[in-house]
Amino acid sequence: MRKLGTVDLEILHLAIKENGTFNENSLENSELKRLGVGRILDVLASLKDRKLISLNNDGSFSITNFAQEILWSNNVPTWGKILRLLQIKSCSMNQIVDILGISEDILLEDVEKLRKNQFILMSPQRKEGKLVKIYEILSEGINEMDKTETEGFNNTNFGEFKPEVEILSLIDNLMKEIQDSQLDQPKKDTIIRKLSKLKDKLEI
């Protein structure tokens, strides 16, 4: 897969939202303006050099077919798009829906399949006072993506559910949440001890 940075992704996603073509006004009205003109120009030049966008006669830019193949092509299965996206950045479900332009109902089945096969991990994170489910790619998912570069997407076998990695991570995240909470320290210690015993009993 063509390697993309998070800002590369933002610009290509902007192009997708603007029906393939964007201009200076599009950039100015987006969150990308936070980067400043110099940074944006550097990223645009890099994307153009990598044939991910093209410059039009009127000064606007268009996303190329080459770039659309990464995340927005019918040739890539939904689960492959999810893994490719999570290789670029960890995302919430809302972000995955927004960037890929696929409904949550369709995504959920593939997300669950990837999670159960330890290709991705869901972990709760606190953002603006709320717990949000964040999805990130695991090493197994990265290896699977590397395989698809040479073998395509038809040779991936989704096996049985192996929950150990996710259970361990969820317990660790709970411990961290408790440690960062406003509970009294004795109460924190009690809950954390119970969670540690739970890990021992599960023999993880």
TILUMBA-943290 format. One line per field, with one value per residue: x, y, z of N, C-alpha, C, O in turn. Coordinates in nm, 4 decimals. Example, Ala and Ser with C-alpha at 12.3 -4.5 7.8 and 13.67 -1.06 7.14 Angstrom:
n_x	1.3190,1.2850
n_y	-0.5690,-0.2250
n_z	0.7800,0.7080
ca_x	1.2300,1.3670
ca_y	-0.4500,-0.1060
ca_z	0.7800,0.7140
c_x	1.3200,1.2900
c_y	-0.3300,0.0030
c_z	0.7800,0.7870
o_x	1.4236,1.3409
o_y	-0.3319,0.1138
o_z	0.8465,0.8039
REM end
This chain:
n_x	0.0828,0.0418,0.2196,0.0736,0.0576,-0.0968,-0.1843,-0.1729,-0.3833,-0.5989,-0.6157,-0.6687,-0.9084,-1.0625,-1.0716,-1.2259,-1.4685,-1.5345,-1.6240,-1.4109,-1.2522,-1.0769,-1.0121,-0.8388,-1.0230,-1.1673,-0.9765,-0.9314,-1.1723,-1.1741,-1.0569,-0.7920,-0.6711,-0.5509,-0.2898,-0.1378,-0.0198,0.2334,0.2956,0.0787,0.1192,0.3583,0.2727,0.0838,0.2518,0.4066,0.2092,0.1368,0.3774,0.3864,0.1880,-0.0711,-0.2476,-0.3590,-0.2750,-0.4944,-0.5884,-0.7121,-0.6034,-0.7021,-0.7134,-0.7207,-0.8140,-0.6391,-0.7015,-0.5271,-0.4814,-0.7385,-0.7671,-0.6597,-0.8229,-1.0843,-1.1904,-1.3853,-1.2542,-1.1229,-1.1904,-1.4239,-1.3169,-1.0471,-1.0132,-1.0642,-0.8466,-0.6344,-0.6876,-0.6571,-0.3907,-0.2861,-0.3893,-0.5216,-0.8671,-1.1982,-1.5257,-1.7010,-1.5219,-1.4174,-1.6463,-1.6960,-1.4585,-1.4271,-1.6727,-1.8732,-2.1570,-2.2319,-2.3628,-2.2830,-2.0097,-1.9765,-1.9943,-1.7605,-1.5660,-1.6010,-1.5308,-1.2600,-1.1670,-1.2165,-1.0367,-0.7992,-0.6785,-0.7298,-0.7654,-0.9934,-1.0164,-1.1222,-1.1124,-1.0659,-1.2147,-1.2623,-1.4070,-1.5676,-1.6084,-1.4698,-1.4802,-1.1923,-1.0318,-0.7537,-0.4799,-0.3338,-0.0239,-0.0668,-0.2610,-0.1182,0.0704,-0.1015,-0.1940,0.0457,0.0754,-0.1362,-0.0453,0.1071,-0.0330,-0.2970,-0.6483,-0.7950,-0.6954,-0.7076,-0.7838,-1.0317,-1.0214,-1.1091,-1.2393,-1.0088,-0.9718,-0.7778,-0.5781,-0.7250,-0.8833,-0.6903,-0.5862,-0.8131,-0.8599,-0.6254,-0.6644,-0.8899,-0.7793,-0.6073,-0.7909,-0.9202,-0.7096,-0.6638,-0.8906,-1.1217,-1.1542,-1.1076,-0.7799,-0.7516,-0.9833,-0.9335,-0.7091,-0.8247,-1.0069,-0.8297,-0.6747,-0.8655,-0.9119,-0.6612,-0.6577,-0.8595,-0.7347,-0.5389,-0.7002,-0.8105,-0.5916,-0.4222
n_y	-0.1194,0.2262,0.4494,0.6539,0.9581,1.1098,1.3689,1.3610,1.1813,1.3357,1.5347,1.3870,1.2733,1.5037,1.5675,1.3522,1.4058,1.6376,1.5581,1.4694,1.6791,1.9634,2.2971,2.6064,2.7409,2.5288,2.4104,2.6221,2.6349,2.4067,2.1875,2.1730,2.4173,2.4856,2.4090,2.5914,2.7830,2.7196,2.4551,2.3137,2.3528,2.2119,1.9480,1.9127,1.9271,1.6989,1.4965,1.5310,1.4665,1.1973,1.1075,1.1072,1.3139,1.5431,1.8416,2.0844,2.2925,2.5231,2.5696,2.4165,2.0985,1.7461,1.4252,1.1298,0.8288,0.6373,0.7082,0.6798,0.4089,0.3223,0.3523,0.3863,0.2270,-0.0083,-0.2392,-0.3181,-0.5037,-0.4368,-0.5000,-0.4892,-0.2191,-0.1084,-0.2067,-0.0898,0.1807,0.1932,0.1415,0.3828,0.5606,0.5387,0.4986,0.6131,0.4595,0.6396,0.7998,0.6118,0.5504,0.8043,0.8616,0.6423,0.6400,0.4528,0.2844,0.2460,0.0118,-0.1711,-0.1705,-0.2713,-0.5540,-0.6373,-0.5132,-0.6459,-0.9034,-0.8675,-0.7908,-1.0169,-1.1915,-1.0950,-0.8987,-0.6342,-0.4045,-0.3056,-0.0417,0.1336,0.4845,0.7905,1.0846,1.4215,1.3994,1.1807,0.8268,0.6713,0.4347,0.3201,0.2091,0.0182,-0.1008,-0.4234,-0.6146,-0.8522,-0.7775,-0.5934,-0.7634,-0.9189,-0.7318,-0.6781,-0.9219,-0.9188,-0.7459,-0.8888,-1.1247,-1.0606,-1.0135,-1.2408,-1.4591,-1.4528,-1.5988,-1.6083,-1.7086,-1.8893,-1.7289,-1.5712,-1.4656,-1.3726,-1.1668,-0.9273,-0.9304,-0.9087,-0.6554,-0.4951,-0.5258,-0.4113,-0.1510,-0.0814,-0.0813,0.1363,0.3427,0.3436,0.4108,0.6692,0.7936,0.9772,0.8434,0.7426,0.6561,0.4071,0.2730,0.2563,0.0861,-0.1488,-0.2221,-0.2544,-0.4657,-0.6685,-0.6839,-0.7697,-1.0234,-1.1356,-1.1466,-1.3359,-1.5611,-1.6060,-1.6942,-1.5594
n_z	0.0000,-0.0740,0.1269,0.3665,0.5497,0.8399,0.7742,0.4963,0.4600,0.5553,0.3576,0.1234,0.2003,0.2194,-0.0524,-0.1452,-0.0131,-0.1446,-0.3871,-0.5417,-0.6320,-0.5128,-0.3871,-0.3069,-0.1452,-0.0378,0.1266,0.3036,0.4366,0.5816,0.8496,0.8034,0.7761,1.0083,0.9935,0.8539,0.5712,0.4552,0.5419,0.4352,0.1601,0.1259,0.1789,-0.0235,-0.2469,-0.2037,-0.2209,-0.4867,-0.6174,-0.5581,-0.7129,-0.6167,-0.6077,-0.8614,-1.0424,-1.1577,-1.4439,-1.3534,-1.1101,-0.9063,-0.7298,-0.7976,-0.6779,-0.7594,-0.9533,-0.8707,-0.6027,-0.4985,-0.4980,-0.2615,-0.0240,-0.1073,-0.3072,-0.4934,-0.5379,-0.3161,-0.0292,0.2411,0.4976,0.4409,0.3788,0.6284,0.7814,0.6382,0.6830,0.9637,0.9800,0.9203,1.1117,1.4463,1.5120,1.6023,1.5838,1.4610,1.3177,1.1377,0.9885,0.8758,0.7248,0.5475,0.4290,0.4573,0.5805,0.9324,1.0023,0.8077,0.8472,1.1072,1.1156,0.9828,1.1383,1.3800,1.3007,1.2378,1.4873,1.6476,1.5378,1.6192,1.4650,1.4942,1.7704,2.0164,2.2366,2.5263,2.5545,2.7277,2.6274,2.6257,2.8619,2.8157,2.7591,2.4849,2.2247,2.0815,1.7917,1.6979,1.4978,1.5235,1.5503,1.4135,1.2314,1.0772,0.9644,0.8112,0.6276,0.4946,0.3687,0.1866,-0.0029,-0.1796,-0.2219,-0.2587,-0.1638,-0.1314,-0.0002,0.2703,0.5735,0.8065,1.1225,1.4236,1.7167,1.9246,2.2284,2.4089,2.3907,2.3679,2.6011,2.8028,2.7410,2.7774,3.0516,3.1519,3.0598,3.2077,3.4624,3.4367,3.3917,3.6383,3.8079,3.7230,3.8014,4.0202,4.2543,4.5986,4.7176,4.8672,4.7803,4.5063,4.5108,4.6083,4.4028,4.1880,4.2805,4.2733,3.9980,3.9153,4.0300,3.8780,3.6261,3.6875,3.7421,3.4953,3.3732,3.1977
ca_x	0.0000,0.1112,0.2230,0.0127,0.0602,-0.2300,-0.2229,-0.2034,-0.5180,-0.6954,-0.6321,-0.7359,-1.0465,-1.1260,-1.0994,-1.3392,-1.5898,-1.5632,-1.6499,-1.2892,-1.1725,-1.0811,-0.9318,-0.7905,-1.1364,-1.1987,-0.8759,-0.9516,-1.2941,-1.1593,-0.9699,-0.6528,-0.6163,-0.4717,-0.1502,-0.0668,-0.0036,0.3594,0.2845,-0.0168,0.1847,0.4552,0.1999,0.0268,0.3612,0.4423,0.1020,0.1456,0.4962,0.3555,0.0763,-0.1935,-0.3352,-0.3114,-0.3040,-0.5788,-0.5538,-0.7669,-0.5366,-0.7586,-0.6489,-0.8104,-0.7580,-0.6174,-0.7519,-0.4219,-0.5045,-0.8685,-0.7528,-0.6113,-0.9304,-1.2182,-1.2140,-1.4647,-1.1640,-1.0707,-1.3017,-1.4415,-1.2225,-0.9163,-1.0134,-1.0533,-0.7081,-0.5491,-0.7099,-0.5995,-0.2451,-0.2513,-0.4215,-0.6258,-0.9910,-1.3253,-1.6177,-1.7508,-1.4178,-1.4102,-1.7643,-1.6786,-1.3477,-1.4491,-1.8000,-1.9490,-2.2473,-2.1864,-2.4222,-2.1982,-1.8757,-1.9726,-1.9685,-1.6194,-1.4876,-1.6092,-1.4530,-1.1184,-1.1368,-1.2152,-0.9187,-0.6827,-0.6174,-0.7446,-0.7980,-1.0781,-0.9888,-1.1913,-1.0263,-1.1444,-1.1963,-1.3556,-1.4902,-1.6483,-1.5357,-1.4897,-1.4148,-1.0924,-0.9824,-0.6157,-0.4340,-0.2347,0.0828,-0.1250,-0.3281,-0.0139,0.1242,-0.2029,-0.1907,0.1676,0.0488,-0.2277,0.0275,0.1593,-0.1259,-0.4336,-0.7376,-0.8768,-0.6305,-0.7172,-0.8765,-1.0707,-1.0373,-1.1929,-1.2170,-0.9081,-0.9967,-0.6831,-0.5091,-0.8164,-0.9233,-0.5786,-0.5785,-0.9279,-0.8371,-0.5218,-0.7248,-0.9744,-0.6893,-0.5592,-0.9049,-0.9432,-0.5977,-0.6775,-1.0210,-1.1234,-1.1809,-1.0065,-0.6740,-0.7819,-1.0842,-0.8620,-0.6248,-0.9124,-1.0588,-0.7175,-0.6400,-0.9674,-0.8862,-0.5413,-0.6995,-0.9355,-0.6358,-0.4773,-0.7968,-0.8256,-0.4647,-0.3696
ca_y	0.0000,0.3532,0.4951,0.7844,1.0161,1.1527,1.4887,1.3097,1.1238,1.4453,1.6037,1.2956,1.2623,1.6284,1.5527,1.2589,1.4756,1.7427,1.4900,1.4405,1.7986,2.0661,2.4149,2.6833,2.7687,2.4040,2.3960,2.7287,2.6065,2.2786,2.1914,2.1756,2.5529,2.4955,2.3743,2.7030,2.7736,2.6529,2.3098,2.2602,2.3506,2.1014,1.8218,1.9063,1.8956,1.5590,1.4141,1.5415,1.3897,1.0550,1.0810,1.0853,1.4208,1.6095,1.9854,2.1211,2.4202,2.6364,2.5778,2.3198,1.9670,1.6310,1.2981,1.0401,0.6921,0.5684,0.7359,0.6260,0.2644,0.2910,0.3390,0.4160,0.1494,-0.1309,-0.3540,-0.3522,-0.5389,-0.3453,-0.5300,-0.4415,-0.0735,-0.0789,-0.2302,0.0119,0.3063,0.1857,0.1495,0.5247,0.6211,0.4759,0.5733,0.5732,0.4109,0.7548,0.8404,0.5103,0.5740,0.9306,0.8573,0.5415,0.6634,0.3279,0.2916,0.1726,-0.1225,-0.2562,-0.1778,-0.3437,-0.6965,-0.6567,-0.4731,-0.7556,-1.0142,-0.8325,-0.7893,-1.1531,-1.2597,-1.0260,-0.8085,-0.5005,-0.4007,-0.1955,-0.0045,0.2573,0.5968,0.9045,1.2056,1.5269,1.3512,1.0653,0.7085,0.6475,0.3126,0.3496,0.0891,0.0286,-0.2225,-0.5031,-0.6656,-0.9542,-0.7052,-0.5381,-0.8768,-0.9586,-0.6303,-0.7018,-1.0395,-0.8863,-0.6722,-0.9849,-1.2356,-1.0136,-1.0193,-1.3625,-1.5688,-1.4301,-1.6887,-1.5607,-1.8291,-1.8826,-1.6185,-1.5898,-1.3416,-1.3439,-1.0380,-0.8169,-0.9330,-0.8548,-0.5115,-0.4301,-0.5223,-0.3106,-0.0191,-0.0557,-0.0462,0.2731,0.4319,0.3516,0.4830,0.8111,0.8440,1.0578,0.7574,0.7415,0.5599,0.2715,0.2129,0.2228,-0.0316,-0.2658,-0.2603,-0.3007,-0.5998,-0.7610,-0.7020,-0.8523,-1.1619,-1.1794,-1.1843,-1.4625,-1.6693,-1.6326,-1.7542,-1.4874
ca_z	0.0000,-0.0689,0.2655,0.3887,0.6828,0.8831,0.6986,0.3621,0.4672,0.5681,0.2284,0.0310,0.2472,0.1763,-0.1957,-0.1580,0.0309,-0.2426,-0.5157,-0.6173,-0.6634,-0.4087,-0.4178,-0.1920,-0.0560,0.0330,0.2326,0.4005,0.5124,0.6502,0.9674,0.7581,0.7830,1.1318,0.9639,0.7932,0.4253,0.4194,0.5639,0.3382,0.0285,0.1275,0.1698,-0.1585,-0.3399,-0.1814,-0.2767,-0.6332,-0.6582,-0.5437,-0.8057,-0.5398,-0.6550,-0.9831,-1.0472,-1.2709,-1.5075,-1.2778,-0.9801,-0.8124,-0.7280,-0.8036,-0.6322,-0.8727,-0.9380,-0.7949,-0.4607,-0.4588,-0.4789,-0.1265,0.0752,-0.1586,-0.4285,-0.4803,-0.5523,-0.1832,0.0600,0.3543,0.6063,0.3973,0.3937,0.7717,0.8227,0.5768,0.7547,1.0977,0.9667,0.9141,1.2415,1.5259,1.4881,1.6611,1.4819,1.3857,1.2226,1.0322,0.9042,0.8038,0.6286,0.4435,0.3630,0.4639,0.6960,1.0509,0.9993,0.7225,0.9066,1.2345,1.0955,0.9504,1.2555,1.4767,1.2451,1.2545,1.6309,1.6986,1.4860,1.6733,1.3678,1.5516,1.9127,2.0616,2.3751,2.5648,2.5911,2.7745,2.5475,2.6648,2.9711,2.7764,2.7148,2.3416,2.1771,1.9786,1.7249,1.6484,1.4320,1.5957,1.4635,1.3252,1.1238,0.9900,0.8879,0.7120,0.5225,0.4154,0.2860,0.0774,-0.1067,-0.2787,-0.2458,-0.2761,-0.0480,-0.1322,0.0726,0.4149,0.6418,0.9383,1.2042,1.5422,1.8097,2.0285,2.3015,2.5170,2.3775,2.3947,2.7423,2.8785,2.7165,2.8398,3.1970,3.1758,3.0397,3.3236,3.5729,3.4141,3.4137,3.7830,3.8662,3.6863,3.8464,4.1432,4.3701,4.7049,4.6873,4.9171,4.6918,4.3832,4.5363,4.6224,4.2699,4.1064,4.3294,4.2213,3.8547,3.9036,4.0585,3.7613,3.5251,3.7306,3.7286,3.3515,3.3322,3.0816
c_x	0.0868,0.1057,0.1664,0.0356,-0.0795,-0.2759,-0.2515,-0.3478,-0.6233,-0.7227,-0.7043,-0.8825,-1.1253,-1.1643,-1.2200,-1.4705,-1.6324,-1.5830,-1.5270,-1.1997,-1.1877,-0.9900,-0.8916,-0.9031,-1.1739,-1.1045,-0.8985,-1.0718,-1.2885,-1.0689,-0.8221,-0.5890,-0.5307,-0.3229,-0.0697,-0.0371,0.1209,0.3508,0.1914,0.0467,0.2849,0.3849,0.1384,0.1337,0.4013,0.3372,0.1071,0.2637,0.4695,0.2353,-0.0529,-0.2955,-0.2747,-0.3548,-0.3831,-0.5419,-0.6030,-0.7059,-0.5945,-0.6838,-0.7556,-0.7393,-0.7457,-0.6811,-0.6562,-0.4444,-0.6362,-0.8628,-0.7140,-0.7271,-1.0716,-1.2514,-1.2998,-1.3789,-1.1063,-1.1889,-1.3061,-1.3405,-1.0815,-0.9046,-0.9961,-0.9091,-0.6146,-0.5634,-0.6424,-0.4477,-0.1988,-0.2747,-0.5246,-0.7502,-1.1045,-1.4144,-1.6710,-1.6500,-1.4064,-1.5256,-1.7430,-1.5737,-1.3758,-1.5806,-1.8854,-2.0343,-2.1966,-2.2404,-2.3369,-2.0619,-1.8698,-1.9384,-1.8205,-1.5282,-1.4854,-1.5258,-1.3032,-1.0777,-1.1244,-1.0942,-0.7883,-0.6074,-0.6254,-0.7837,-0.8903,-1.0436,-1.0619,-1.0904,-1.1133,-1.1106,-1.3061,-1.4565,-1.5773,-1.5583,-1.5717,-1.4153,-1.3211,-1.0391,-0.8410,-0.5731,-0.3290,-0.1313,0.0307,-0.1957,-0.2297,0.0453,0.0276,-0.2065,-0.0680,0.1462,-0.0380,-0.1579,0.0780,0.0567,-0.2690,-0.5179,-0.8143,-0.8186,-0.6339,-0.8228,-0.9050,-1.1060,-1.1288,-1.1488,-1.1124,-0.9063,-0.8839,-0.6217,-0.6012,-0.8583,-0.8142,-0.5717,-0.6929,-0.9117,-0.7320,-0.5770,-0.8162,-0.8905,-0.6411,-0.6696,-0.9287,-0.8331,-0.6076,-0.8062,-1.0077,-1.1533,-1.0714,-0.9052,-0.7014,-0.8832,-1.0208,-0.7831,-0.7088,-0.9599,-0.9459,-0.6719,-0.7376,-0.9462,-0.7625,-0.5723,-0.7771,-0.8408,-0.5721,-0.5722,-0.8187,-0.7006,-0.4110,-0.2234
c_y	0.1253,0.4080,0.6367,0.8287,1.0651,1.2776,1.4520,1.2599,1.2336,1.5121,1.5142,1.2773,1.3877,1.6201,1.4626,1.3292,1.5827,1.6838,1.4797,1.5584,1.9024,2.1819,2.4870,2.7118,2.6453,2.3856,2.4981,2.7009,2.4740,2.2943,2.1976,2.3138,2.5737,2.4750,2.4916,2.6764,2.6936,2.5018,2.2463,2.2503,2.2364,1.9671,1.8049,1.8683,1.7491,1.4661,1.4152,1.4599,1.2401,1.0125,1.0457,1.1962,1.4779,1.7551,2.0158,2.2595,2.5408,2.6494,2.4860,2.1874,1.8582,1.5083,1.2052,0.9035,0.6087,0.5851,0.6758,0.4759,0.2276,0.2609,0.3466,0.3413,0.0267,-0.2561,-0.4002,-0.3855,-0.4450,-0.3724,-0.4826,-0.2901,-0.0344,-0.0959,-0.1251,0.1457,0.3043,0.1759,0.2947,0.5921,0.5365,0.5630,0.5239,0.5217,0.5264,0.8019,0.7412,0.5298,0.6961,0.9195,0.7599,0.5632,0.5382,0.3315,0.2041,0.0298,-0.2197,-0.2767,-0.2707,-0.4915,-0.7219,-0.6171,-0.5858,-0.8752,-0.9893,-0.8378,-0.9299,-1.2317,-1.1898,-0.9442,-0.6636,-0.5134,-0.2829,-0.1664,0.1256,0.3648,0.7144,1.0279,1.3039,1.4764,1.2323,0.9495,0.6805,0.5197,0.3482,0.2177,0.1150,-0.1056,-0.2916,-0.5571,-0.7718,-0.8893,-0.6455,-0.6487,-0.9192,-0.8589,-0.6468,-0.8193,-1.0054,-0.8097,-0.7653,-1.0909,-1.1905,-1.0383,-1.1504,-1.4765,-1.5514,-1.5217,-1.6342,-1.6815,-1.8072,-1.7685,-1.6566,-1.4627,-1.2942,-1.2048,-0.9233,-0.8140,-0.8706,-0.7029,-0.4369,-0.4193,-0.4169,-0.1693,0.0181,-0.0135,0.0989,0.3747,0.4525,0.4342,0.6333,0.8739,0.9227,0.9751,0.7721,0.6322,0.4202,0.1989,0.1706,0.0932,-0.1586,-0.3152,-0.3170,-0.4395,-0.7040,-0.7876,-0.7875,-0.9988,-1.2193,-1.2242,-1.3180,-1.5816,-1.7069,-1.6964,-1.6912,-1.4570
c_z	0.0000,0.0731,0.2757,0.5323,0.7174,0.8071,0.5530,0.3580,0.4747,0.4338,0.1284,0.0707,0.2100,0.0283,-0.2189,-0.1218,-0.0692,-0.3826,-0.6054,-0.6428,-0.5525,-0.4489,-0.2895,-0.0928,0.0255,0.1511,0.3437,0.4901,0.5877,0.7725,0.9295,0.7699,0.9081,1.1049,0.9092,0.6463,0.3880,0.4310,0.4611,0.1999,0.0184,0.1089,0.0311,-0.2606,-0.3272,-0.2420,-0.4299,-0.6856,-0.6539,-0.6285,-0.7325,-0.5652,-0.7829,-0.9795,-1.1734,-1.3237,-1.4289,-1.1382,-0.8749,-0.8219,-0.7357,-0.7509,-0.7525,-0.8464,-0.8541,-0.6446,-0.4129,-0.4328,-0.3359,-0.0318,0.0179,-0.2873,-0.3991,-0.4935,-0.4191,-0.0926,0.1802,0.4650,0.5702,0.4094,0.5400,0.8192,0.7643,0.6483,0.8907,1.0952,0.9655,1.0493,1.3137,1.5171,1.5767,1.5480,1.3973,1.2816,1.1071,0.9339,0.8159,0.6936,0.5150,0.3683,0.3552,0.5901,0.8107,1.0514,0.9189,0.7872,1.0276,1.2179,1.0681,1.0657,1.3577,1.4304,1.2630,1.4013,1.6859,1.6509,1.5233,1.5691,1.4161,1.6979,1.9387,2.2065,2.4076,2.6049,2.6315,2.6914,2.5839,2.7678,2.9383,2.7367,2.5692,2.3042,2.0618,1.9227,1.6742,1.5900,1.5191,1.4973,1.3674,1.2068,1.0259,0.9034,0.7782,0.5968,0.4326,0.3203,0.1654,-0.0340,-0.2160,-0.3169,-0.2737,-0.1520,-0.0366,-0.0486,0.2241,0.4747,0.7806,1.0241,1.3219,1.6328,1.9148,2.1137,2.3925,2.5089,2.4156,2.5408,2.8286,2.8644,2.7832,2.9911,3.2310,3.1610,3.1559,3.4440,3.5602,3.4396,3.5630,3.8493,3.8388,3.7377,3.9764,4.2683,4.4756,4.6756,4.7429,4.8279,4.5597,4.4006,4.5440,4.4860,4.1839,4.1494,4.2755,4.0718,3.8311,3.9299,3.9409,3.6493,3.5593,3.7090,3.5809,3.2929,3.2038,3.1060
o_x	0.1913,-0.0015,0.2069,0.0333,-0.1697,-0.3948,-0.3442,-0.4239,-0.7261,-0.8372,-0.7921,-0.9699,-1.2424,-1.2739,-1.3058,-1.5710,-1.7506,-1.5614,-1.5373,-1.0817,-1.2983,-0.9020,-0.9083,-0.8823,-1.2082,-1.1467,-0.8868,-1.0724,-1.3865,-1.0118,-0.7371,-0.4666,-0.4492,-0.2390,0.0531,-0.0303,0.1153,0.3933,0.2203,0.0294,0.2952,0.4312,0.1407,0.1091,0.4271,0.3720,0.0843,0.2513,0.5226,0.1869,-0.1330,-0.4155,-0.1553,-0.4579,-0.3431,-0.4722,-0.5436,-0.7512,-0.5411,-0.6014,-0.8671,-0.6202,-0.8339,-0.7105,-0.6975,-0.4290,-0.6451,-0.9426,-0.7335,-0.7291,-1.1683,-1.3322,-1.2880,-1.4248,-1.0479,-1.2800,-1.2064,-1.2839,-1.0054,-0.7990,-0.9235,-0.8557,-0.5253,-0.4648,-0.5778,-0.3825,-0.0863,-0.1919,-0.6061,-0.7410,-1.1063,-1.3820,-1.6848,-1.6876,-1.3879,-1.5064,-1.7689,-1.5975,-1.3510,-1.5987,-1.9604,-1.9884,-2.1288,-2.1721,-2.3204,-2.0056,-1.7705,-1.8625,-1.7616,-1.4249,-1.3810,-1.4587,-1.2287,-0.9685,-1.0324,-1.0531,-0.6820,-0.4870,-0.5399,-0.8288,-0.8673,-1.0418,-1.0637,-0.9959,-1.2213,-0.9954,-1.4252,-1.5754,-1.6537,-1.4473,-1.6891,-1.3016,-1.3641,-1.0055,-0.8124,-0.6244,-0.2454,-0.1489,0.0773,-0.1906,-0.2537,0.0675,0.0686,-0.2206,-0.0763,0.1923,-0.0162,-0.2056,0.0902,0.0576,-0.3537,-0.4663,-0.8907,-0.8844,-0.5701,-0.9379,-0.8141,-1.2070,-1.2145,-1.0361,-1.1242,-0.8456,-0.8933,-0.6144,-0.5606,-0.8682,-0.8426,-0.5537,-0.6733,-0.9452,-0.7476,-0.5426,-0.8203,-0.9268,-0.6350,-0.6466,-0.9541,-0.8603,-0.5652,-0.8286,-0.8997,-1.1751,-0.9580,-0.9384,-0.6770,-0.8707,-1.0502,-0.7892,-0.6692,-0.9541,-0.9651,-0.6348,-0.6976,-0.9611,-0.7588,-0.5208,-0.7627,-0.8637,-0.5532,-0.5304,-0.8421,-0.7011,-0.3615,-0.1579
o_y	0.1303,0.4125,0.7268,0.7475,1.0621,1.2911,1.5061,1.2914,1.2253,1.5424,1.5611,1.2671,1.3785,1.6598,1.4926,1.3138,1.6156,1.7513,1.4811,1.5405,1.9265,2.1667,2.4353,2.7075,2.6557,2.3500,2.4664,2.7395,2.4335,2.4009,2.2245,2.3256,2.6657,2.5183,2.4914,2.5614,2.6089,2.4291,2.1397,2.1500,2.1714,1.8824,1.6954,1.7871,1.6824,1.3677,1.3127,1.3916,1.1645,0.8998,0.9652,1.1759,1.4630,1.7888,1.9773,2.3353,2.6484,2.7307,2.4782,2.1675,1.8758,1.4886,1.2031,0.8680,0.5218,0.4900,0.6264,0.4220,0.1136,0.1563,0.3165,0.3883,-0.0344,-0.3665,-0.5082,-0.3038,-0.3825,-0.2785,-0.4409,-0.2383,0.0596,-0.0096,-0.0764,0.2157,0.4015,0.1993,0.3254,0.6703,0.4699,0.6857,0.4087,0.5385,0.5130,0.8395,0.7812,0.5263,0.6919,0.9632,0.7915,0.5120,0.5187,0.3767,0.1035,-0.0626,-0.3357,-0.3861,-0.3405,-0.5475,-0.8154,-0.6802,-0.6171,-0.9401,-1.0803,-0.8833,-0.9592,-1.3279,-1.2192,-0.9222,-0.5812,-0.6186,-0.1729,-0.2571,0.2177,0.3389,0.7351,1.0708,1.2744,1.5072,1.1866,0.9693,0.6675,0.4986,0.3994,0.1263,0.2193,-0.2107,-0.2255,-0.5468,-0.7816,-0.9405,-0.6461,-0.6299,-0.9514,-0.8982,-0.6315,-0.8172,-1.0567,-0.8085,-0.7251,-1.1416,-1.2727,-1.0788,-1.1691,-1.5785,-1.6272,-1.5217,-1.6162,-1.7481,-1.7188,-1.7196,-1.7580,-1.3629,-1.1850,-1.1335,-0.8320,-0.7062,-0.7895,-0.6311,-0.3288,-0.3172,-0.3420,-0.0794,0.1337,0.0783,0.1732,0.4791,0.5642,0.5173,0.7148,0.9936,0.9337,1.0308,0.8091,0.5291,0.3221,0.0789,0.0632,0.0031,-0.2633,-0.4347,-0.4169,-0.5218,-0.8138,-0.9008,-0.8683,-1.0875,-1.3369,-1.3269,-1.4030,-1.6883,-1.8230,-1.7459,-1.7599,-1.3964
o_z	0.0650,0.1335,0.2023,0.6247,0.6337,0.7783,0.4927,0.2665,0.4075,0.4002,0.0559,-0.0154,0.1731,-0.0114,-0.3019,-0.1912,-0.0789,-0.4832,-0.7281,-0.6727,-0.5042,-0.5337,-0.1790,0.0284,0.1433,0.2611,0.4621,0.6070,0.6502,0.7956,1.0143,0.7734,0.9145,1.1840,0.9170,0.6030,0.2988,0.3413,0.4068,0.1307,-0.0856,0.0326,-0.0252,-0.3498,-0.4274,-0.3073,-0.4942,-0.7872,-0.7352,-0.6188,-0.7800,-0.5468,-0.8091,-0.9213,-1.2832,-1.2563,-1.4360,-1.0576,-0.7642,-0.9112,-0.6865,-0.7751,-0.8383,-0.7322,-0.7773,-0.5680,-0.3005,-0.3561,-0.2939,0.0331,0.0879,-0.3673,-0.2929,-0.4640,-0.4101,-0.0797,0.2163,0.5210,0.6574,0.4459,0.5724,0.8889,0.8336,0.6714,0.9296,1.1970,1.0048,1.0961,1.2500,1.5150,1.6201,1.4304,1.2757,1.1706,0.9921,0.8124,0.6957,0.5810,0.3986,0.2578,0.2596,0.6950,0.7898,1.0956,0.9567,0.7827,1.0482,1.2970,1.1224,1.0882,1.4149,1.5106,1.2994,1.4352,1.7622,1.7158,1.4686,1.5822,1.3837,1.7431,1.8883,2.2898,2.3260,2.6793,2.5762,2.6850,2.5744,2.7608,3.0233,2.6873,2.5346,2.3464,1.9585,1.9981,1.6155,1.6287,1.5807,1.3759,1.2539,1.0950,0.9051,0.7838,0.6667,0.4810,0.3107,0.2062,0.0556,-0.1475,-0.3317,-0.4290,-0.3087,-0.0479,0.0580,-0.0283,0.2972,0.4310,0.8617,1.0014,1.3211,1.6251,1.9836,2.0747,2.4485,2.6091,2.4876,2.5996,2.9168,2.9628,2.8389,3.0511,3.3274,3.2376,3.1980,3.5175,3.6581,3.5006,3.6083,3.9360,3.9207,3.7199,4.0343,4.3759,4.4452,4.6170,4.6726,4.8032,4.5072,4.3170,4.4927,4.4569,4.1145,4.0657,4.2368,4.0256,3.7383,3.8619,3.9076,3.5853,3.4723,3.6639,3.5473,3.1802,3.1143,3.0211
REM end
